[in-house]
Amino acid sequence: QNGEGNRANPEEFIPIFANNPTELKTFLEYMIREHSDSPQGVYDTLLELRLQNWAHEMDPQVKSQLHDDAIS
């Protein structure tokens, strides 16, 4: 029933995922995939999560993939 004008702001949901970065990343990726006009904060938060994952990864192959994800 929600029209485009009535859609909730996805940034309002970010605090719900405060202790669940994996689920937050999944949520943000979904929002961007389904609604490319999501607020800039959604994109910024997803980039931060991807960069954190990249910075903490030790496996070079996984780190390379995370790098590619972060810049895509």
CHARMM internal coordinates of N, CA and C (Angstrom, degrees):
IC EDIT
DIST 1 N 1 CA 1.4363
DIST 1 CA 1 C 1.5212
ANGL 1 N 1 CA 1 C 111.78
DIST 1 C 2 N 1.3290
ANGL 1 CA 1 C 2 N 118.71
DIHE 1 N 1 CA 1 C 2 N -27.83
DIST 2 N 2 CA 1.4540
ANGL 1 C 2 N 2 CA 120.54
DIHE 1 CA 1 C 2 N 2 CA -179.58
DIST 2 CA 2 C 1.5114
ANGL 2 N 2 CA 2 C 110.64
DIHE 1 C 2 N 2 CA 2 C -65.12
DIST 2 C 3 N 1.3310
ANGL 2 CA 2 C 3 N 116.22
DIHE 2 N 2 CA 2 C 3 N 124.52
DIST 3 N 3 CA 1.4436
ANGL 2 C 3 N 3 CA 120.22
DIHE 2 CA 2 C 3 N 3 CA 172.13
DIST 3 CA 3 C 1.5122
ANGL 3 N 3 CA 3 C 108.59
DIHE 2 C 3 N 3 CA 3 C -81.52
DIST 3 C 4 N 1.3107
ANGL 3 CA 3 C 4 N 116.46
DIHE 3 N 3 CA 3 C 4 N 173.02
DIST 4 N 4 CA 1.4600
ANGL 3 C 4 N 4 CA 119.58
DIHE 3 CA 3 C 4 N 4 CA -179.54
DIST 4 CA 4 C 1.5262
ANGL 4 N 4 CA 4 C 111.45
DIHE 3 C 4 N 4 CA 4 C -58.20
DIST 4 C 5 N 1.3360
ANGL 4 CA 4 C 5 N 117.71
DIHE 4 N 4 CA 4 C 5 N -35.09
DIST 5 N 5 CA 1.4557
ANGL 4 C 5 N 5 CA 120.64
DIHE 4 CA 4 C 5 N 5 CA -179.53
DIST 5 CA 5 C 1.5142
ANGL 5 N 5 CA 5 C 113.36
DIHE 4 C 5 N 5 CA 5 C -70.20
DIST 5 C 6 N 1.3151
ANGL 5 CA 5 C 6 N 118.18
DIHE 5 N 5 CA 5 C 6 N -19.23
DIST 6 N 6 CA 1.4606
ANGL 5 C 6 N 6 CA 122.26
DIHE 5 CA 5 C 6 N 6 CA -176.98
DIST 6 CA 6 C 1.5286
ANGL 6 N 6 CA 6 C 113.10
DIHE 5 C 6 N 6 CA 6 C -101.61
DIST 6 C 7 N 1.3216
ANGL 6 CA 6 C 7 N 116.99
DIHE 6 N 6 CA 6 C 7 N 5.28
DIST 7 N 7 CA 1.4639
ANGL 6 C 7 N 7 CA 120.58
DIHE 6 CA 6 C 7 N 7 CA -176.02
DIST 7 CA 7 C 1.5323
ANGL 7 N 7 CA 7 C 110.44
DIHE 6 C 7 N 7 CA 7 C -66.64
DIST 7 C 8 N 1.3151
ANGL 7 CA 7 C 8 N 116.35
DIHE 7 N 7 CA 7 C 8 N 137.67
DIST 8 N 8 CA 1.4633
ANGL 7 C 8 N 8 CA 121.40
DIHE 7 CA 7 C 8 N 8 CA 178.52
DIST 8 CA 8 C 1.5253
ANGL 8 N 8 CA 8 C 110.02
DIHE 7 C 8 N 8 CA 8 C -67.27
DIST 8 C 9 N 1.3099
ANGL 8 CA 8 C 9 N 115.69
DIHE 8 N 8 CA 8 C 9 N 150.66
DIST 9 N 9 CA 1.4558
ANGL 8 C 9 N 9 CA 121.51
DIHE 8 CA 8 C 9 N 9 CA 177.41
DIST 9 CA 9 C 1.5319
ANGL 9 N 9 CA 9 C 108.12
DIHE 8 C 9 N 9 CA 9 C -79.17
DIST 9 C 10 N 1.3363
ANGL 9 CA 9 C 10 N 118.27
DIHE 9 N 9 CA 9 C 10 N 117.31
DIST 10 N 10 CA 1.4676
ANGL 9 C 10 N 10 CA 119.88
DIHE 9 CA 9 C 10 N 10 CA -177.43
DIST 10 CA 10 C 1.5235
ANGL 10 N 10 CA 10 C 113.23
DIHE 9 C 10 N 10 CA 10 C -62.12
DIST 10 C 11 N 1.3304
ANGL 10 CA 10 C 11 N 118.05
DIHE 10 N 10 CA 10 C 11 N -24.09
DIST 11 N 11 CA 1.4668
ANGL 10 C 11 N 11 CA 120.17
DIHE 10 CA 10 C 11 N 11 CA 178.02
DIST 11 CA 11 C 1.5267
ANGL 11 N 11 CA 11 C 111.52
DIHE 10 C 11 N 11 CA 11 C -61.80
DIST 11 C 12 N 1.3327
ANGL 11 CA 11 C 12 N 117.02
DIHE 11 N 11 CA 11 C 12 N -27.16
DIST 12 N 12 CA 1.4597
ANGL 11 C 12 N 12 CA 120.87
DIHE 11 CA 11 C 12 N 12 CA 179.86
DIST 12 CA 12 C 1.5280
ANGL 12 N 12 CA 12 C 112.14
DIHE 11 C 12 N 12 CA 12 C -67.96
DIST 12 C 13 N 1.3309
ANGL 12 CA 12 C 13 N 117.45
DIHE 12 N 12 CA 12 C 13 N -19.61
DIST 13 N 13 CA 1.4586
ANGL 12 C 13 N 13 CA 121.61
DIHE 12 CA 12 C 13 N 13 CA -178.06
DIST 13 CA 13 C 1.5276
ANGL 13 N 13 CA 13 C 112.99
DIHE 12 C 13 N 13 CA 13 C -91.53
DIST 13 C 14 N 1.3190
ANGL 13 CA 13 C 14 N 118.00
DIHE 13 N 13 CA 13 C 14 N -13.43
DIST 14 N 14 CA 1.4651
ANGL 13 C 14 N 14 CA 121.39
DIHE 13 CA 13 C 14 N 14 CA -176.40
DIST 14 CA 14 C 1.5286
ANGL 14 N 14 CA 14 C 112.10
DIHE 13 C 14 N 14 CA 14 C -55.57
DIST 14 C 15 N 1.3448
ANGL 14 CA 14 C 15 N 120.50
DIHE 14 N 14 CA 14 C 15 N -44.42
DIST 15 N 15 CA 1.4720
ANGL 14 C 15 N 15 CA 119.46
DIHE 14 CA 14 C 15 N 15 CA -179.80
DIST 15 CA 15 C 1.5306
ANGL 15 N 15 CA 15 C 114.16
DIHE 14 C 15 N 15 CA 15 C -60.36
DIST 15 C 16 N 1.3102
ANGL 15 CA 15 C 16 N 117.50
DIHE 15 N 15 CA 15 C 16 N -25.88
DIST 16 N 16 CA 1.4673
ANGL 15 C 16 N 16 CA 120.77
DIHE 15 CA 15 C 16 N 16 CA 179.12
DIST 16 CA 16 C 1.5240
ANGL 16 N 16 CA 16 C 110.54
DIHE 15 C 16 N 16 CA 16 C -60.83
DIST 16 C 17 N 1.3264
ANGL 16 CA 16 C 17 N 116.20
DIHE 16 N 16 CA 16 C 17 N -30.85
DIST 17 N 17 CA 1.4610
ANGL 16 C 17 N 17 CA 121.91
DIHE 16 CA 16 C 17 N 17 CA -176.29
DIST 17 CA 17 C 1.5269
ANGL 17 N 17 CA 17 C 112.70
DIHE 16 C 17 N 17 CA 17 C -96.31
DIST 17 C 18 N 1.3272
ANGL 17 CA 17 C 18 N 118.11
DIHE 17 N 17 CA 17 C 18 N 17.03
DIST 18 N 18 CA 1.4650
ANGL 17 C 18 N 18 CA 122.27
DIHE 17 CA 17 C 18 N 18 CA -172.48
DIST 18 CA 18 C 1.5249
ANGL 18 N 18 CA 18 C 113.37
DIHE 17 C 18 N 18 CA 18 C -51.05
DIST 18 C 19 N 1.3100
ANGL 18 CA 18 C 19 N 118.22
DIHE 18 N 18 CA 18 C 19 N -38.31
DIST 19 N 19 CA 1.4633
ANGL 18 C 19 N 19 CA 121.14
DIHE 18 CA 18 C 19 N 19 CA -178.03
DIST 19 CA 19 C 1.5213
ANGL 19 N 19 CA 19 C 112.82
DIHE 18 C 19 N 19 CA 19 C -104.07
DIST 19 C 20 N 1.3246
ANGL 19 CA 19 C 20 N 116.53
DIHE 19 N 19 CA 19 C 20 N 14.22
DIST 20 N 20 CA 1.4621
ANGL 19 C 20 N 20 CA 121.33
DIHE 19 CA 19 C 20 N 20 CA -177.61
DIST 20 CA 20 C 1.5282
ANGL 20 N 20 CA 20 C 110.42
DIHE 19 C 20 N 20 CA 20 C -135.40
DIST 20 C 21 N 1.3355
ANGL 20 CA 20 C 21 N 117.56
DIHE 20 N 20 CA 20 C 21 N 71.07
DIST 21 N 21 CA 1.4661
ANGL 20 C 21 N 21 CA 119.48
DIHE 20 CA 20 C 21 N 21 CA -175.77
DIST 21 CA 21 C 1.5249
ANGL 21 N 21 CA 21 C 113.95
DIHE 20 C 21 N 21 CA 21 C -62.02
DIST 21 C 22 N 1.3191
ANGL 21 CA 21 C 22 N 117.97
DIHE 21 N 21 CA 21 C 22 N -31.05
DIST 22 N 22 CA 1.4663
ANGL 21 C 22 N 22 CA 120.04
DIHE 21 CA 21 C 22 N 22 CA 179.03
DIST 22 CA 22 C 1.5209
ANGL 22 N 22 CA 22 C 110.49
DIHE 21 C 22 N 22 CA 22 C -65.92
DIST 22 C 23 N 1.3299
ANGL 22 CA 22 C 23 N 115.95
DIHE 22 N 22 CA 22 C 23 N -44.57
DIST 23 N 23 CA 1.4569
ANGL 22 C 23 N 23 CA 120.05
DIHE 22 CA 22 C 23 N 23 CA 178.73
DIST 23 CA 23 C 1.5255
ANGL 23 N 23 CA 23 C 111.11
DIHE 22 C 23 N 23 CA 23 C -68.59
DIST 23 C 24 N 1.3343
ANGL 23 CA 23 C 24 N 116.97
DIHE 23 N 23 CA 23 C 24 N -36.04
DIST 24 N 24 CA 1.4638
ANGL 23 C 24 N 24 CA 120.50
DIHE 23 CA 23 C 24 N 24 CA 177.06
DIST 24 CA 24 C 1.5217
ANGL 24 N 24 CA 24 C 110.15
DIHE 23 C 24 N 24 CA 24 C -62.19
DIST 24 C 25 N 1.3254
ANGL 24 CA 24 C 25 N 116.70
DIHE 24 N 24 CA 24 C 25 N -43.89
DIST 25 N 25 CA 1.4664
ANGL 24 C 25 N 25 CA 120.90
DIHE 24 CA 24 C 25 N 25 CA 178.59
DIST 25 CA 25 C 1.5241
ANGL 25 N 25 CA 25 C 110.30
DIHE 24 C 25 N 25 CA 25 C -60.22
DIST 25 C 26 N 1.3187
ANGL 25 CA 25 C 26 N 117.43
DIHE 25 N 25 CA 25 C 26 N -43.67
DIST 26 N 26 CA 1.4661
ANGL 25 C 26 N 26 CA 121.59
DIHE 25 CA 25 C 26 N 26 CA 178.12
DIST 26 CA 26 C 1.5256
ANGL 26 N 26 CA 26 C 110.65
DIHE 25 C 26 N 26 CA 26 C -61.34
DIST 26 C 27 N 1.3289
ANGL 26 CA 26 C 27 N 117.05
DIHE 26 N 26 CA 26 C 27 N -45.05
DIST 27 N 27 CA 1.4644
ANGL 26 C 27 N 27 CA 121.89
DIHE 26 CA 26 C 27 N 27 CA 179.38
DIST 27 CA 27 C 1.5269
ANGL 27 N 27 CA 27 C 111.03
DIHE 26 C 27 N 27 CA 27 C -61.31
DIST 27 C 28 N 1.3259
ANGL 27 CA 27 C 28 N 116.78
DIHE 27 N 27 CA 27 C 28 N -47.55
DIST 28 N 28 CA 1.4651
ANGL 27 C 28 N 28 CA 120.24
DIHE 27 CA 27 C 28 N 28 CA -177.87
DIST 28 CA 28 C 1.5248
ANGL 28 N 28 CA 28 C 111.56
DIHE 27 C 28 N 28 CA 28 C -65.26
DIST 28 C 29 N 1.3345
ANGL 28 CA 28 C 29 N 116.54
DIHE 28 N 28 CA 28 C 29 N -40.68
DIST 29 N 29 CA 1.4675
ANGL 28 C 29 N 29 CA 119.75
DIHE 28 CA 28 C 29 N 29 CA 177.53
DIST 29 CA 29 C 1.5240
ANGL 29 N 29 CA 29 C 110.67
DIHE 28 C 29 N 29 CA 29 C -62.28
DIST 29 C 30 N 1.3180
ANGL 29 CA 29 C 30 N 116.58
DIHE 29 N 29 CA 29 C 30 N -39.40
DIST 30 N 30 CA 1.4643
ANGL 29 C 30 N 30 CA 120.57
DIHE 29 CA 29 C 30 N 30 CA 177.36
DIST 30 CA 30 C 1.5302
ANGL 30 N 30 CA 30 C 110.38
DIHE 29 C 30 N 30 CA 30 C -63.23
DIST 30 C 31 N 1.3264
ANGL 30 CA 30 C 31 N 116.42
DIHE 30 N 30 CA 30 C 31 N -46.90
DIST 31 N 31 CA 1.4625
ANGL 30 C 31 N 31 CA 119.88
DIHE 30 CA 30 C 31 N 31 CA -178.32
DIST 31 CA 31 C 1.5250
ANGL 31 N 31 CA 31 C 111.19
DIHE 30 C 31 N 31 CA 31 C -60.42
DIST 31 C 32 N 1.3154
ANGL 31 CA 31 C 32 N 116.79
DIHE 31 N 31 CA 31 C 32 N -42.63
DIST 32 N 32 CA 1.4654
ANGL 31 C 32 N 32 CA 120.05
DIHE 31 CA 31 C 32 N 32 CA -179.65
DIST 32 CA 32 C 1.5231
ANGL 32 N 32 CA 32 C 110.79
DIHE 31 C 32 N 32 CA 32 C -67.91
DIST 32 C 33 N 1.3096
ANGL 32 CA 32 C 33 N 116.25
DIHE 32 N 32 CA 32 C 33 N -39.69
DIST 33 N 33 CA 1.4708
ANGL 32 C 33 N 33 CA 120.47
DIHE 32 CA 32 C 33 N 33 CA 179.65
DIST 33 CA 33 C 1.5291
ANGL 33 N 33 CA 33 C 110.85
DIHE 32 C 33 N 33 CA 33 C -65.07
DIST 33 C 34 N 1.3195
ANGL 33 CA 33 C 34 N 116.99
DIHE 33 N 33 CA 33 C 34 N -43.16
DIST 34 N 34 CA 1.4630
ANGL 33 C 34 N 34 CA 121.43
DIHE 33 CA 33 C 34 N 34 CA -176.22
DIST 34 CA 34 C 1.5308
ANGL 34 N 34 CA 34 C 113.36
DIHE 33 C 34 N 34 CA 34 C -85.57
DIST 34 C 35 N 1.3339
ANGL 34 CA 34 C 35 N 116.33
DIHE 34 N 34 CA 34 C 35 N -27.33
DIST 35 N 35 CA 1.4697
ANGL 34 C 35 N 35 CA 120.69
DIHE 34 CA 34 C 35 N 35 CA -175.74
DIST 35 CA 35 C 1.5294
ANGL 35 N 35 CA 35 C 108.51
DIHE 34 C 35 N 35 CA 35 C -138.35
DIST 35 C 36 N 1.3173
ANGL 35 CA 35 C 36 N 116.35
DIHE 35 N 35 CA 35 C 36 N 83.82
DIST 36 N 36 CA 1.4657
ANGL 35 C 36 N 36 CA 120.13
DIHE 35 CA 35 C 36 N 36 CA -176.72
DIST 36 CA 36 C 1.5268
ANGL 36 N 36 CA 36 C 112.43
DIHE 35 C 36 N 36 CA 36 C -62.97
DIST 36 C 37 N 1.3250
ANGL 36 CA 36 C 37 N 117.09
DIHE 36 N 36 CA 36 C 37 N -14.01
DIST 37 N 37 CA 1.4654
ANGL 36 C 37 N 37 CA 120.84
DIHE 36 CA 36 C 37 N 37 CA 178.15
DIST 37 CA 37 C 1.5333
ANGL 37 N 37 CA 37 C 111.88
DIHE 36 C 37 N 37 CA 37 C -91.75
DIST 37 C 38 N 1.3316
ANGL 37 CA 37 C 38 N 116.72
DIHE 37 N 37 CA 37 C 38 N 20.99
DIST 38 N 38 CA 1.4676
ANGL 37 C 38 N 38 CA 120.80
DIHE 37 CA 37 C 38 N 38 CA 178.07
DIST 38 CA 38 C 1.5294
ANGL 38 N 38 CA 38 C 109.48
DIHE 37 C 38 N 38 CA 38 C -59.61
DIST 38 C 39 N 1.3333
ANGL 38 CA 38 C 39 N 117.40
DIHE 38 N 38 CA 38 C 39 N 153.53
DIST 39 N 39 CA 1.4686
ANGL 38 C 39 N 39 CA 120.93
DIHE 38 CA 38 C 39 N 39 CA -179.48
DIST 39 CA 39 C 1.5305
ANGL 39 N 39 CA 39 C 112.08
DIHE 38 C 39 N 39 CA 39 C -59.09
DIST 39 C 40 N 1.3181
ANGL 39 CA 39 C 40 N 116.01
DIHE 39 N 39 CA 39 C 40 N 154.05
DIST 40 N 40 CA 1.4665
ANGL 39 C 40 N 40 CA 121.98
DIHE 39 CA 39 C 40 N 40 CA -178.98
DIST 40 CA 40 C 1.5249
ANGL 40 N 40 CA 40 C 111.66
DIHE 39 C 40 N 40 CA 40 C -55.99
DIST 40 C 41 N 1.3332
ANGL 40 CA 40 C 41 N 117.63
DIHE 40 N 40 CA 40 C 41 N -34.11
DIST 41 N 41 CA 1.4599
ANGL 40 C 41 N 41 CA 120.60
DIHE 40 CA 40 C 41 N 41 CA 179.90
DIST 41 CA 41 C 1.5172
ANGL 41 N 41 CA 41 C 113.24
DIHE 40 C 41 N 41 CA 41 C -59.78
DIST 41 C 42 N 1.3239
ANGL 41 CA 41 C 42 N 117.50
DIHE 41 N 41 CA 41 C 42 N -30.47
DIST 42 N 42 CA 1.4655
ANGL 41 C 42 N 42 CA 121.68
DIHE 41 CA 41 C 42 N 42 CA 177.36
DIST 42 CA 42 C 1.5259
ANGL 42 N 42 CA 42 C 109.23
DIHE 41 C 42 N 42 CA 42 C -65.97
DIST 42 C 43 N 1.3210
ANGL 42 CA 42 C 43 N 116.20
DIHE 42 N 42 CA 42 C 43 N -46.57
DIST 43 N 43 CA 1.4654
ANGL 42 C 43 N 43 CA 121.09
DIHE 42 CA 42 C 43 N 43 CA 179.24
DIST 43 CA 43 C 1.5278
ANGL 43 N 43 CA 43 C 110.96
DIHE 42 C 43 N 43 CA 43 C -65.34
DIST 43 C 44 N 1.3290
ANGL 43 CA 43 C 44 N 116.67
DIHE 43 N 43 CA 43 C 44 N -42.52
DIST 44 N 44 CA 1.4612
ANGL 43 C 44 N 44 CA 120.87
DIHE 43 CA 43 C 44 N 44 CA -179.38
DIST 44 CA 44 C 1.5242
ANGL 44 N 44 CA 44 C 111.66
DIHE 43 C 44 N 44 CA 44 C -62.94
DIST 44 C 45 N 1.3289
ANGL 44 CA 44 C 45 N 116.34
DIHE 44 N 44 CA 44 C 45 N -44.19
DIST 45 N 45 CA 1.4645
ANGL 44 C 45 N 45 CA 120.57
DIHE 44 CA 44 C 45 N 45 CA -179.55
DIST 45 CA 45 C 1.5193
ANGL 45 N 45 CA 45 C 111.01
DIHE 44 C 45 N 45 CA 45 C -65.08
DIST 45 C 46 N 1.3316
ANGL 45 CA 45 C 46 N 117.22
DIHE 45 N 45 CA 45 C 46 N -41.13
DIST 46 N 46 CA 1.4596
ANGL 45 C 46 N 46 CA 120.27
DIHE 45 CA 45 C 46 N 46 CA 177.81
DIST 46 CA 46 C 1.5240
ANGL 46 N 46 CA 46 C 110.46
DIHE 45 C 46 N 46 CA 46 C -63.20
DIST 46 C 47 N 1.3217
ANGL 46 CA 46 C 47 N 117.78
DIHE 46 N 46 CA 46 C 47 N -42.11
DIST 47 N 47 CA 1.4612
ANGL 46 C 47 N 47 CA 120.59
DIHE 46 CA 46 C 47 N 47 CA 177.71
DIST 47 CA 47 C 1.5256
ANGL 47 N 47 CA 47 C 110.61
DIHE 46 C 47 N 47 CA 47 C -61.12
DIST 47 C 48 N 1.3244
ANGL 47 CA 47 C 48 N 117.32
DIHE 47 N 47 CA 47 C 48 N -43.64
DIST 48 N 48 CA 1.4673
ANGL 47 C 48 N 48 CA 120.79
DIHE 47 CA 47 C 48 N 48 CA 178.12
DIST 48 CA 48 C 1.5260
ANGL 48 N 48 CA 48 C 111.33
DIHE 47 C 48 N 48 CA 48 C -59.30
DIST 48 C 49 N 1.3249
ANGL 48 CA 48 C 49 N 117.07
DIHE 48 N 48 CA 48 C 49 N -44.29
DIST 49 N 49 CA 1.4701
ANGL 48 C 49 N 49 CA 120.68
DIHE 48 CA 48 C 49 N 49 CA 179.26
DIST 49 CA 49 C 1.5218
ANGL 49 N 49 CA 49 C 110.99
DIHE 48 C 49 N 49 CA 49 C -62.68
DIST 49 C 50 N 1.3278
ANGL 49 CA 49 C 50 N 116.36
DIHE 49 N 49 CA 49 C 50 N -43.96
DIST 50 N 50 CA 1.4661
ANGL 49 C 50 N 50 CA 120.28
DIHE 49 CA 49 C 50 N 50 CA -179.75
DIST 50 CA 50 C 1.5241
ANGL 50 N 50 CA 50 C 111.01
DIHE 49 C 50 N 50 CA 50 C -64.33
DIST 50 C 51 N 1.3233
ANGL 50 CA 50 C 51 N 117.09
DIHE 50 N 50 CA 50 C 51 N -40.24
DIST 51 N 51 CA 1.4636
ANGL 50 C 51 N 51 CA 120.21
DIHE 50 CA 50 C 51 N 51 CA 178.95
DIST 51 CA 51 C 1.5267
ANGL 51 N 51 CA 51 C 111.28
DIHE 50 C 51 N 51 CA 51 C -67.80
DIST 51 C 52 N 1.3270
ANGL 51 CA 51 C 52 N 117.43
DIHE 51 N 51 CA 51 C 52 N -37.01
DIST 52 N 52 CA 1.4647
ANGL 51 C 52 N 52 CA 120.14
DIHE 51 CA 51 C 52 N 52 CA 176.62
DIST 52 CA 52 C 1.5231
ANGL 52 N 52 CA 52 C 110.61
DIHE 51 C 52 N 52 CA 52 C -63.72
DIST 52 C 53 N 1.3243
ANGL 52 CA 52 C 53 N 116.57
DIHE 52 N 52 CA 52 C 53 N -44.28
DIST 53 N 53 CA 1.4648
ANGL 52 C 53 N 53 CA 120.16
DIHE 52 CA 52 C 53 N 53 CA 178.19
DIST 53 CA 53 C 1.5197
ANGL 53 N 53 CA 53 C 110.33
DIHE 52 C 53 N 53 CA 53 C -60.04
DIST 53 C 54 N 1.3253
ANGL 53 CA 53 C 54 N 116.23
DIHE 53 N 53 CA 53 C 54 N -43.91
DIST 54 N 54 CA 1.4632
ANGL 53 C 54 N 54 CA 121.54
DIHE 53 CA 53 C 54 N 54 CA -179.61
DIST 54 CA 54 C 1.5319
ANGL 54 N 54 CA 54 C 110.48
DIHE 53 C 54 N 54 CA 54 C -62.43
DIST 54 C 55 N 1.3290
ANGL 54 CA 54 C 55 N 117.06
DIHE 54 N 54 CA 54 C 55 N -45.45
DIST 55 N 55 CA 1.4607
ANGL 54 C 55 N 55 CA 121.70
DIHE 54 CA 54 C 55 N 55 CA -176.09
DIST 55 CA 55 C 1.5233
ANGL 55 N 55 CA 55 C 112.51
DIHE 54 C 55 N 55 CA 55 C -64.64
DIST 55 C 56 N 1.3320
ANGL 55 CA 55 C 56 N 117.33
DIHE 55 N 55 CA 55 C 56 N -30.02
DIST 56 N 56 CA 1.4619
ANGL 55 C 56 N 56 CA 120.76
DIHE 55 CA 55 C 56 N 56 CA -176.27
DIST 56 CA 56 C 1.5246
ANGL 56 N 56 CA 56 C 113.63
DIHE 55 C 56 N 56 CA 56 C -95.86
DIST 56 C 57 N 1.3051
ANGL 56 CA 56 C 57 N 117.80
DIHE 56 N 56 CA 56 C 57 N -5.27
DIST 57 N 57 CA 1.4714
ANGL 56 C 57 N 57 CA 121.12
DIHE 56 CA 56 C 57 N 57 CA -177.80
DIST 57 CA 57 C 1.5220
ANGL 57 N 57 CA 57 C 110.16
DIHE 56 C 57 N 57 CA 57 C -81.15
DIST 57 C 58 N 1.3387
ANGL 57 CA 57 C 58 N 116.55
DIHE 57 N 57 CA 57 C 58 N 136.24
DIST 58 N 58 CA 1.4618
ANGL 57 C 58 N 58 CA 121.58
DIHE 57 CA 57 C 58 N 58 CA 179.82
DIST 58 CA 58 C 1.5330
ANGL 58 N 58 CA 58 C 112.82
DIHE 57 C 58 N 58 CA 58 C -101.63
DIST 58 C 59 N 1.3143
ANGL 58 CA 58 C 59 N 117.39
DIHE 58 N 58 CA 58 C 59 N -29.61
DIST 59 N 59 CA 1.4654
ANGL 58 C 59 N 59 CA 121.70
DIHE 58 CA 58 C 59 N 59 CA -178.72
DIST 59 CA 59 C 1.5350
ANGL 59 N 59 CA 59 C 109.07
DIHE 58 C 59 N 59 CA 59 C -70.72
DIST 59 C 60 N 1.3427
ANGL 59 CA 59 C 60 N 118.30
DIHE 59 N 59 CA 59 C 60 N 119.85
DIST 60 N 60 CA 1.4691
ANGL 59 C 60 N 60 CA 120.64
DIHE 59 CA 59 C 60 N 60 CA -176.48
DIST 60 CA 60 C 1.5317
ANGL 60 N 60 CA 60 C 114.17
DIHE 59 C 60 N 60 CA 60 C -59.33
DIST 60 C 61 N 1.3296
ANGL 60 CA 60 C 61 N 117.54
DIHE 60 N 60 CA 60 C 61 N -37.65
DIST 61 N 61 CA 1.4647
ANGL 60 C 61 N 61 CA 119.45
DIHE 60 CA 60 C 61 N 61 CA -179.60
DIST 61 CA 61 C 1.5278
ANGL 61 N 61 CA 61 C 110.90
DIHE 60 C 61 N 61 CA 61 C -68.50
DIST 61 C 62 N 1.3202
ANGL 61 CA 61 C 62 N 116.35
DIHE 61 N 61 CA 61 C 62 N -44.34
DIST 62 N 62 CA 1.4652
ANGL 61 C 62 N 62 CA 120.45
DIHE 61 CA 61 C 62 N 62 CA 178.40
DIST 62 CA 62 C 1.5268
ANGL 62 N 62 CA 62 C 109.03
DIHE 61 C 62 N 62 CA 62 C -65.18
DIST 62 C 63 N 1.3227
ANGL 62 CA 62 C 63 N 116.72
DIHE 62 N 62 CA 62 C 63 N -41.07
DIST 63 N 63 CA 1.4634
ANGL 62 C 63 N 63 CA 121.04
DIHE 62 CA 62 C 63 N 63 CA -179.86
DIST 63 CA 63 C 1.5272
ANGL 63 N 63 CA 63 C 110.56
DIHE 62 C 63 N 63 CA 63 C -60.66
DIST 63 C 64 N 1.3261
ANGL 63 CA 63 C 64 N 117.15
DIHE 63 N 63 CA 63 C 64 N -39.89
DIST 64 N 64 CA 1.4638
ANGL 63 C 64 N 64 CA 121.17
DIHE 63 CA 63 C 64 N 64 CA 178.03
DIST 64 CA 64 C 1.5257
ANGL 64 N 64 CA 64 C 110.99
DIHE 63 C 64 N 64 CA 64 C -62.87
DIST 64 C 65 N 1.3356
ANGL 64 CA 64 C 65 N 116.71
DIHE 64 N 64 CA 64 C 65 N -42.66
DIST 65 N 65 CA 1.4665
ANGL 64 C 65 N 65 CA 120.40
DIHE 64 CA 64 C 65 N 65 CA 178.69
DIST 65 CA 65 C 1.5271
ANGL 65 N 65 CA 65 C 110.83
DIHE 64 C 65 N 65 CA 65 C -65.80
DIST 65 C 66 N 1.3201
ANGL 65 CA 65 C 66 N 117.11
DIHE 65 N 65 CA 65 C 66 N -41.44
DIST 66 N 66 CA 1.4635
ANGL 65 C 66 N 66 CA 120.60
DIHE 65 CA 65 C 66 N 66 CA 178.60
DIST 66 CA 66 C 1.5280
ANGL 66 N 66 CA 66 C 110.97
DIHE 65 C 66 N 66 CA 66 C -64.06
DIST 66 C 67 N 1.3327
ANGL 66 CA 66 C 67 N 116.33
DIHE 66 N 66 CA 66 C 67 N -36.70
DIST 67 N 67 CA 1.4672
ANGL 66 C 67 N 67 CA 120.64
DIHE 66 CA 66 C 67 N 67 CA 175.61
DIST 67 CA 67 C 1.5207
ANGL 67 N 67 CA 67 C 110.20
DIHE 66 C 67 N 67 CA 67 C -60.80
DIST 67 C 68 N 1.3317
ANGL 67 CA 67 C 68 N 116.11
DIHE 67 N 67 CA 67 C 68 N -47.29
DIST 68 N 68 CA 1.4637
ANGL 67 C 68 N 68 CA 120.56
DIHE 67 CA 67 C 68 N 68 CA 179.36
DIST 68 CA 68 C 1.5267
ANGL 68 N 68 CA 68 C 111.05
DIHE 67 C 68 N 68 CA 68 C -61.25
DIST 68 C 69 N 1.3331
ANGL 68 CA 68 C 69 N 116.94
DIHE 68 N 68 CA 68 C 69 N -40.22
DIST 69 N 69 CA 1.4668
ANGL 68 C 69 N 69 CA 120.96
DIHE 68 CA 68 C 69 N 69 CA 178.33
DIST 69 CA 69 C 1.5288
ANGL 69 N 69 CA 69 C 110.76
DIHE 68 C 69 N 69 CA 69 C -63.20
DIST 69 C 70 N 1.3300
ANGL 69 CA 69 C 70 N 116.42
DIHE 69 N 69 CA 69 C 70 N -40.87
DIST 70 N 70 CA 1.4627
ANGL 69 C 70 N 70 CA 120.55
DIHE 69 CA 69 C 70 N 70 CA -176.16
DIST 70 CA 70 C 1.5217
ANGL 70 N 70 CA 70 C 112.12
DIHE 69 C 70 N 70 CA 70 C -66.47
DIST 70 C 71 N 1.3220
ANGL 70 CA 70 C 71 N 116.91
DIHE 70 N 70 CA 70 C 71 N -33.84
DIST 71 N 71 CA 1.4682
ANGL 70 C 71 N 71 CA 118.25
DIHE 70 CA 70 C 71 N 71 CA -177.12
DIST 71 CA 71 C 1.5196
ANGL 71 N 71 CA 71 C 113.17
DIHE 70 C 71 N 71 CA 71 C -94.30
DIST 71 C 72 N 1.3283
ANGL 71 CA 71 C 72 N 116.64
DIHE 71 N 71 CA 71 C 72 N 0.46
DIST 72 N 72 CA 1.4688
ANGL 71 C 72 N 72 CA 118.71
DIHE 71 CA 71 C 72 N 72 CA 179.68
DIST 72 CA 72 C 1.5145
ANGL 72 N 72 CA 72 C 111.71
DIHE 71 C 72 N 72 CA 72 C -85.53
END
COOR INIT
IC SEED 1 N 1 CA 1 C
IC BUILD
